[in-house]
Amino acid sequence: MICARGRVLSAGPDLLRVELPEWPGHRPGQFAMLLPDPDVRARDPLLPRPMAVFRGGADALEFRFKVVGRGTALLSELRAGEAVGVLGPLGNGFSVPEGPATLVGGGTGIASLYELAREAPAGTRVLLGGRSRRELLALEAFRALPVELEFATDDGSLGHAGLVTDLLKPEPGSWVLACGPTPMMRRAAEIAAAAGARCRVSLENTMACGFGICLGCAVSCDTGFRYVCTHGPVFDAARLDWDALP
């Protein structure tokens, strides 16, 4: 894990690319805490924002997101050459499945699945959903991958008109790997369990520190409370108390 100053290469309403040569590498599904203007002592907002690494190379990281508040708005407005604070990689990401798998992404959770889809074995299905086509992040990047790709939108503007979980039909013994809104992941877990498939989900809880100090991202599991930032964000879906999740 490093705490470093990155240099913005490009930014926009759903994209941030950061030059960070000292980045130690990461696994699919891990995240970073991002802080615009890292040298400012009195800041608004005060806290950094957790952001899944969409993809990374030797010298640069790419993040995909949706502007939902002041913090993400500031990230989207950064200009090339400006500094951004980066703490990471954080959390426990996905393990790349060795056998048949279906990846299910919804909303901003789609960003957590790209590198997993890129590394997954041939025949992997990737199901992406959102309210409309405009909310499906990084479509062209996913379309360039050698995966079986399907879409679902609430308004029918791309692919199936309805929920992305309507497309989920896992085989017994296969993997379902999901990230997105809690109701979507819960439904994916239910479908997987009914089919005899295994399911892991990546939670997107609000957090303040990212490394287990603030205790603000605790979730209830079958063995007690666990923290999304350190024990997760990826969890075995069967071990979560879904009724207690936000």
N, C-alpha and C positions, 0 to 999 in steps of 0.2 A: 504494500500500500504506500502511496506517495501523497503528499500535499504540495502542490506545485502551481506555478503560474503558467497557464497556457496562453498562446497567442491566437486570436480569432482569425481564421482564414476566410470564413463567410458565415453569414447569419441571415435568417428570414423568418417568416411566420410559422414555419414548421421544421426548420433546419438550423443546426449549429455545427460548424466544423472547426476543430481546435487543433492547432499544432502543439504537440507535446512529446518531444523526442525521448524524454525519460520515462514514459509510460511503460510499466513492466509487463504488460499483456493482461488478458482477462479471459474468462470463460463466457460462453453464451448466457445471457440473462443477468450478468453482473451489472452493477450500476456505479455511478459517480455522483458526488455532491458538487454542484456547480454554483459559483458565486460571482456575479458580475462586479466589476470595480473592486478587486480584492484589496486595494490599498486604502480605501475609504474607511475612516474610523467610525463615523456616525452614518449609518446606512438605513435605507428603507427600500425593500424589506430587510430585516435583520438577518434572517436565516437563509442558508443556501437551499437549493432545490435538488431533490434526488432525481436522477435522470438515467434511464437505461442506456447502455452503450449500444447504439444501433449497429455500428461496425467500426473496426479500428484497424490501422495498419502500423507500419514501423514508426511513423512520425506523427500521425494524426488520428483523432477520434471524431466520429460523426454521431450526432444525436438527432433524433426525430421526435417531435412533440407537438402539442397543441397549446396555443395561448389560452390560459384559463384564469389568469390573475396577474397581479403586478410583477411577481418574480419571473414568470415565463415571458411576460411582455418585455421586460428588460433584457432578457437573454435574446429574444428575437430582434431587438433593436441594436445589438452590438455591431460595431463596424470593424472591418478588416484591420488588423494590427492592434486592436485593443486587447487588454488583458482580461482573463477570466480565471478565477481560482478553481482548481480541480482537486478533489480528494477521492482517491479510489485506487484500484478497483475494490468495491465493497460487496458484501453479501456472498451467498452461495448460489451459483447459477445452475443452469440445466446441465445434466449429463447427456451427451449425444447418444440417442438410442442406437442399439446395434441391430434391431429388428424392425418390423413394421411399426409405423407411427403416424399419428395425425396431429398436426399442430393447429391450434385454434386461437386466433387473435382477434380482439375487439378494441376499437378506439385506440387510445395511446398505447395499449398493451401490445399492439402490433410491433412496436419498435423493439421489444424484448426478444422477438422470435426470428429476426432476419438471419443472424449468424448461426442460430440453431438450424434453420432451414438450409443454409448454405453448406453446413457440415453433415447433415443427416444423410442416411443411405438412400440409394435410388428407390423410387416407389413411394417416398414420403408424400402424404397429402398435406396441403396447407390451406386452411380455411380462414378467410379474413372477412370481418364484418364491421359495419358502421351504420350510422344513421343515413348517410348518403355516400355517393362516390367520392365527394370532396373530402370526406373524413377518413378515407382509407389511405393511410400513410405509405409512402414509398412504393407505389404500385409498380413503377417501371423496374425498380430494383428487384422486387419479388418475381416479376414476370421473366426476368433474365435468368432465373435459377432453374435447374433441371428437376423441378418438383411438379406434382399434380396440384394445380392451383385453382381454387374456387372462391367466389365472392358471394356475400349476402349483404343487402342494404335494406333498411327499413322502408325507404321510399321506392325501392325497385329500380333505382338509377343505374345499378350495375349488378349483374348476377341475380341470384335468388331474391325475391321480394319477401323478406321476413328475417327471422333470427338466424345467425350463423350456426347455432347449434342444431337447426333443422337439417343441416348438411352432414352432421356428425353421425357416422355409422361404423364404429370401430369393430375390429375382429377380436374374438376372444384371445387373450394373451398379448395383445398389442399394447402400444403406449398411446396415451392421449396427453399432450403437453399444451397447457393453455395459459394465456395472460390477457386480462381485460377487465371489464366491470365484474364486480362480485357475483351478481345474478347469472351472468354468462358462464363464469367459471364453475359456479355451483351446479348449473344444469349440465355442463360438460362432464363434471364428476359423476353426476347421477347416471348419465347415459353410459359412461365408461363402466361404472360398477354393474349396471344391469347387463352389459354385454360381456362381462368377465374380462375387461381390459384394465390396465393399470393407468393411474392418472396422477400427474404432478401439475401444480399450478403455481404461478408467480404472482404474489400479492403486490398491490400498489398502494399500501397504506401511507398516510401522511407520517412524516418523520422529521425530526429536528437536527439530529447529529449525524446519523448514518453509521455509527459504530458502537451502539449499545450503552451509551452513557445516559441519555435523557429518558429512556424507558417509555417513550411516547408511542411506540409502534408495537406494543405487546398484543399478541393474539392468543386465544385459548385453543389448546390442543388436547389430545387424549392423555398426555403426560404432564399437563400444566401449562403455564404461560411460556411462550417463546417470542423472540423478537424478530420482526420482519427483516431488520437491517443486518443482523448477524446470523441467526439461525436460518433465515430465508434469504431472499424473498421467495425462493422455490421450496414448496412443501409437498409432501404426500397428501393428496386431497382427502384420503380416507381418515387422516389423523386430525383434521381441522374441525373445530366447532363452528359450523357454518352459520348457525343461528346467532352467534355472538359477533360475527364479522360485520363491519360497517358497510 
